């Protein structure tokens, strides 16, 4: 009998899986780098990338830019079930989940929370990424429906207003839960953090530290309800404290398709144009904000205090451990899982919008405003 050939990338993938199964590499552990695995197996980095890409897509490991690749916290039985076999599961007990990317702890915990809730009720999960593309999202929704899933949980791509496929699902009362998003004017089920209160929490913290010129940095806010709510909470908190809303202190034009270099350059231009700004809230690319400031010679937090929306992995090992407004990541996933089952199993389910509270964790990226005038900033 001819022995079946196993490609090298599969051998590397199986090696990583075995290390995780055996407990040699535990959840949140950093695994060897691409260069280390390349040397160990005597292959090119491309081969290693292929192995890691498949494991990232399955949620077994996740990448952190500049930090490395880490073992996911998800349950073992969920991690090692190949996605390709899920379509063969009973459609009436299968739920589809779409999200833009699976590249950090936040999205990994969402996925884990959803799977936990579904497994408790005997449901299975069919998962796919949409790669920050609305066109891909539309295609994946169609594929999920063709596979006969009983319901869908969708984390929409940023900047989305009305995806016609999502609108069609809603109008046809197909069991649907949106995660981290609302579609204005459309009655849908949703699970999200209370992003409005998160914006207010961040401003309150900075205000208590004596800051009055507080900026806001994010990707485009239009059509992304989570960012819109954070921005609205930020503005209302300023107004409540009789601080004039200065929209020149708002930069909401970063793009998910921008390179790291482009993002840092845009942030530096924003900081240079606003030398009187002493603090900022960052809704996206938060580590880039600190990196950009330090590269300009600014001190964080002495010259610029920064509050992150969402935490980072291992904050104590960051260049400047960030003050962060954190979400209940796994609980968001669990609530989404429970809500989709409710929609599937009830004949006349009511639309529900669930918002979970956030929590601010003070660290070293924020401090008391010194009150000393700030020198003009230069690149």
Secondary structure by P-SEA (a helix, b strand, c coil): cccccccaaaaaaaaaaaaaaacccccccccccaaaaaaaacccaaaaaaaaaaaaaaccbbbcccccbbbbcccccccccccccccccccccbbbbbccccccaaaaaaaaaaaaaaaaabbbbbbbbccccaaaaaaaaaaaaaacccbbbbbcccccccaaaaaaaaaaccbbbbcccccccccccccccaaaaaaaaaaaaaaaacccbbbbbbccccccaaaaaaaaaaaaaaaaaccccccccccccccccccaaaaaaaaaaaaaacccccbbbbccaaaaaaaaaaaacccccccbbbbbcccccccccccccccccccaaaaaaaaaaaaaaaaaccccccbbbbbbbbbbbbccccccccccccccccc
